């Protein structure tokens, strides 16, 4: 699986490691992802999502169905 949140679309970012002598080497910043199961009462089934911590907060705010439809509109998830 790729390192992309299915709700917010957060993915890996690229930056620099900067040493004490200011020498720069490339590094990657990974999102804080979890594999988590959610119960979808409208369809009476469980779905498994790979989501970030920000995605969990967004689901708490909008509700699971609202977050899924918003992610589907933006193209982060095809079907659930």
Backbone bond lengths (Angstrom), bond angles and torsions (degrees), N, CA, C in turn:
res aa  C-N    CA-C-N  psi(-1)  N-CA   C-N-CA  omega(-1)  CA-C   N-CA-C  phi
1 X - - - 1.448 - - 1.523 110.08 -
2 X 1.321 114.97 147.45 1.447 118.52 179.16 1.523 110.15 -81.11
3 X 1.303 115.86 162.61 1.462 120.88 -178.84 1.524 110.28 -92.05
4 X 1.336 115.48 67.82 1.461 121.96 -179.26 1.523 108.15 -133.78
5 X 1.321 116.50 135.10 1.463 121.76 176.14 1.520 109.01 -73.91
6 X 1.329 116.86 132.77 1.452 120.92 -178.22 1.521 112.90 -80.90
7 X 1.316 118.41 -10.94 1.462 121.61 179.66 1.530 111.32 -102.04
8 X 1.327 117.84 -48.05 1.467 120.68 -176.08 1.522 113.36 -99.13
9 X 1.331 118.06 -17.53 1.457 120.77 -178.93 1.518 114.13 81.10
10 X 1.333 117.19 8.29 1.468 119.97 179.11 1.517 109.81 -63.68
11 X 1.331 116.12 138.46 1.462 120.16 179.99 1.525 109.18 -138.89
12 X 1.318 115.60 -172.79 1.463 122.14 -176.76 1.529 109.69 -68.28
13 X 1.339 115.93 136.40 1.464 121.72 174.76 1.521 108.65 -110.96
14 X 1.321 117.03 156.24 1.456 121.95 -178.87 1.519 108.31 -113.99
15 X 1.328 115.62 139.84 1.459 120.94 178.51 1.515 110.20 -151.72
16 X 1.315 116.19 -159.55 1.458 121.78 -177.36 1.514 111.40 -122.66
17 X 1.331 116.51 141.01 1.453 121.88 161.62 1.516 106.16 -83.38
18 X 1.310 117.83 129.48 1.462 120.96 -179.54 1.520 107.95 -116.64
19 X 1.321 115.94 116.80 1.457 120.26 -178.65 1.530 110.08 -80.90
20 X 1.325 115.10 177.95 1.464 120.82 179.08 1.525 111.11 -61.63
21 X 1.330 117.22 -33.21 1.466 121.32 179.13 1.532 111.78 -86.92
22 X 1.340 117.21 12.56 1.471 125.15 178.32 1.529 113.24 66.44
23 X 1.309 117.72 21.13 1.459 121.64 175.09 1.522 108.68 -78.08
24 X 1.332 117.07 133.22 1.462 120.65 -174.11 1.534 111.97 -110.46
25 X 1.329 114.86 131.04 1.460 121.38 172.97 1.525 107.73 -129.17
26 X 1.324 115.68 148.90 1.466 120.40 -176.71 1.528 111.98 -69.32
27 X 1.316 116.12 146.54 1.456 122.78 174.95 1.515 108.69 -147.37
28 X 1.333 116.62 169.94 1.457 121.68 -179.92 1.524 109.71 -120.81
29 X 1.331 115.19 140.89 1.452 122.28 174.76 1.521 107.33 -105.49
30 X 1.334 117.07 116.07 1.455 121.88 -177.12 1.528 110.74 -93.59
31 X 1.339 118.01 142.39 1.463 119.60 175.39 1.520 110.70 -72.92
32 X 1.318 115.93 157.78 1.463 122.61 -178.09 1.529 108.74 -84.60
33 X 1.349 117.11 87.97 1.460 121.96 -172.29 1.517 112.99 -101.83
34 X 1.338 114.77 148.33 1.456 123.45 176.00 1.518 108.88 -131.73
35 X 1.325 117.52 147.25 1.457 122.38 166.56 1.521 105.84 -94.36
36 X 1.326 116.87 113.68 1.464 120.58 -172.02 1.521 109.95 -134.51
37 X 1.340 115.90 141.74 1.459 122.12 176.43 1.526 109.41 -98.54
38 X 1.335 115.07 138.85 1.460 121.87 177.02 1.515 108.53 -127.21
39 X 1.317 116.06 145.96 1.465 121.15 176.17 1.518 108.55 -93.70
40 X 1.319 116.17 126.76 1.455 122.72 178.92 1.532 108.28 -104.30
41 X 1.345 118.21 97.94 1.473 119.80 -173.52 1.523 113.72 -67.63
42 X 1.347 118.51 -26.14 1.464 120.67 179.13 1.522 111.75 -62.03
43 X 1.338 116.54 -34.81 1.462 121.25 -179.06 1.525 112.26 -108.97
44 X 1.331 117.54 1.55 1.462 124.37 177.99 1.529 111.63 53.36
45 X 1.334 115.96 52.39 1.468 120.41 179.10 1.527 110.04 -154.98
46 X 1.327 114.97 166.09 1.456 122.79 177.29 1.526 108.79 -98.53
47 X 1.339 116.31 141.64 1.462 120.27 173.17 1.516 108.08 -124.84
48 X 1.322 116.42 146.77 1.460 121.72 179.13 1.517 108.64 -109.23
49 X 1.327 116.04 127.17 1.455 122.20 -178.30 1.516 109.86 -124.01
50 X 1.321 115.93 149.50 1.457 121.99 170.70 1.524 105.36 -103.73
51 X 1.343 116.06 103.95 1.458 119.84 -171.60 1.524 110.95 -129.13
52 X 1.320 114.94 157.66 1.460 121.92 177.45 1.526 109.24 -87.38
53 X 1.316 116.12 172.04 1.462 121.11 176.90 1.527 110.05 -63.13
54 X 1.327 117.02 -36.18 1.462 120.80 175.97 1.522 111.06 -66.21
55 X 1.328 117.18 -32.75 1.456 121.34 176.55 1.516 112.05 -66.84
56 X 1.333 117.39 -37.00 1.467 121.46 176.72 1.526 109.46 -63.71
57 X 1.310 117.27 -43.27 1.465 120.88 178.39 1.527 111.25 -64.96
58 X 1.328 116.80 -37.11 1.458 120.44 178.67 1.528 111.18 -66.83
59 X 1.334 117.06 -38.02 1.468 120.80 176.43 1.523 110.31 -65.81
60 X 1.327 117.84 -38.49 1.463 120.96 176.55 1.524 111.49 -64.03
61 X 1.328 116.57 -33.44 1.457 121.28 -177.40 1.530 111.90 -79.44
62 X 1.342 117.64 -49.52 1.457 121.94 -173.60 1.522 113.87 -93.58
63 X 1.314 117.15 -18.28 1.454 120.94 -170.67 1.526 108.72 91.19
64 X 1.317 116.17 157.21 1.466 120.60 -175.18 1.520 111.44 -64.84
65 X 1.318 117.85 -46.90 1.469 121.02 -177.35 1.527 110.63 -63.90
66 X 1.334 117.71 -41.50 1.463 121.28 179.40 1.515 112.61 -65.09
67 X 1.336 116.42 -41.34 1.466 120.51 179.58 1.525 110.88 -67.72
68 X 1.337 116.74 -37.81 1.465 120.02 179.58 1.524 112.02 -67.52
69 X 1.321 117.67 -41.40 1.461 119.70 179.27 1.522 111.40 -67.81
70 X 1.337 116.77 -37.40 1.465 120.48 177.62 1.533 111.09 -65.84
71 X 1.341 116.75 -40.95 1.462 120.74 178.31 1.522 110.80 -67.32
72 X 1.322 116.94 -33.76 1.460 120.78 179.44 1.525 110.22 -70.78
73 X 1.329 117.54 -37.56 1.474 121.41 177.23 1.522 111.49 -63.30
74 X 1.334 116.02 -39.78 1.456 121.10 -179.00 1.517 113.19 -80.09
75 X 1.326 117.48 -12.37 1.457 121.29 176.43 1.513 114.75 89.73
76 X 1.329 118.26 15.46 1.455 121.10 179.16 1.521 111.31 -78.42
77 X 1.325 116.63 -25.41 1.465 121.32 -178.16 1.540 106.40 -139.31
78 X 1.330 115.94 137.04 1.469 118.90 -178.60 1.512 111.96 -83.57
79 X 1.327 117.15 -54.89 1.456 121.22 176.61 1.516 108.25 -145.72
80 X 1.309 115.65 162.24 1.459 119.89 -178.34 1.487 111.05 -134.38
